[in-house]
Each structure stands twice: as structure tokens, then as C-alpha cells.
């Protein structure tokens, strides 16, 4: 069972008011993430602020932490990290 199927099964157990609340929160998260899709400010792995631009991948800026050496995008650690089609985030929900 995929994560999307699991989410759908869990959503069926919610009341109508809970679904409305979840959708409102997801829309807020989506707007917040869209606003933050610029450059990273801190490393999501070690919280260091010593980061540099590293490369571009699929149209997204990747950053590299000078402290821990790991690379990441602004989506790392977010609910949409790992989705191949980020533009379909609302449809997945």
C-alpha cells in the first residue's frame, strides 16, 4: 500500500469538520512552502547556517552544508519531499 493509499484510508475515518481542518492546514503548508522555495537558510540535517549553492536538479536549487557535507533542497524534511510531481500536491491530498 502506497503512502497516498494510506492517507486516503485514514482520511475516511475523519469527521467532516476534521477533514476541513486538515485541508485548511495543508493549504497553509502549501502556501508556506511555495513562499520558501528560494534558497535554504540553514541545513535541515545539522542546523548549520554555513551553506552554499551546490547545483540545480529538476529546476530546484540544491544546497550543500559546509559543516556536515550533506546536500539538500528546500523540500528536504517537508511533507512533499520525495514526491516526483510537486505540482500535484493538492491532488494527492
C-alpha positions in Angstrom: 0.0 0.0 0.0 1.4 3.4 -1.0 1.6 6.4 1.3 -1.2 8.0 -0.8 -3.5 5.0 -0.3 -2.7 5.0 3.5 -3.6 8.7 3.7 -6.9 8.1 1.9 -7.8 5.3 4.3 -7.0 7.5 7.3 -9.0 10.4 5.8 -12.1 8.2 5.6 -12.0 7.9 9.4 -12.2 11.6 9.9 -15.3 13.6 10.5 -16.3 16.3 8.0 -15.1 19.1 10.3 -11.7 17.3 10.8 -11.3 17.0 7.0 -12.0 20.7 6.6 -9.4 21.5 9.3 -6.8 19.2 7.7 -7.4 20.7 4.2 -7.0 24.2 5.6 -3.7 23.3 7.3 -2.5 21.6 4.1 -3.3 24.7 2.1 -1.4 26.8 4.6 1.6 24.5 4.5 1.5 24.6 0.7 1.5 28.4 0.6 4.3 28.5 3.2 6.4 26.0 1.2 5.8 27.9 -2.0 7.0 31.1 -0.4 10.1 29.4 1.0 11.2 27.7 -2.3 14.1 30.2 -2.7 17.4 29.4 -1.2 17.9 27.4 2.0 18.9 29.4 5.2 20.0 26.5 7.4 20.9 22.9 6.9 18.0 20.6 7.8 20.4 17.9 8.9 22.7 19.7 11.4 21.1 23.2 11.6 24.3 24.9 10.5 24.0 28.2 8.6 27.2 27.6 6.7 25.6 26.5 3.4 26.5 27.2 -0.2 24.7 26.8 -3.6 25.6 23.3 -4.9 23.8 22.5 -8.1 20.4 22.5 -9.8 18.3 19.4 -10.1 14.9 19.2 -11.8 14.7 23.0 -11.7 15.4 23.2 -8.0 18.4 24.8 -6.3 20.4 22.3 -4.3 22.5 23.5 -1.4 25.4 21.9 0.4 26.3 22.2 4.1 29.9 23.1 4.7 29.7 21.6 8.2 28.2 18.2 7.6 28.8 17.9 3.8 25.2 16.8 3.0 23.2 18.2 0.1 19.5 19.2 0.2 16.8 21.3 -1.3 14.1 23.4 0.4 11.8 20.4 0.2 14.0 18.2 2.3 12.2 17.3 5.5 8.8 18.6 4.3 5.7 16.6 3.6 6.3 16.9 -0.1 9.9 15.7 0.0 10.3 12.8 -2.4 7.2 13.5 -4.5 8.0 13.4 -8.2 5.3 15.8 -9.2 5.2 18.5 -6.5 2.7 20.5 -8.6 0.1 17.7 -7.9 0.5 18.0 -4.1 -3.1 19.3 -3.7 -4.4 16.5 -5.8 -2.6 13.9 -3.7 -4.4 15.3 -0.6 
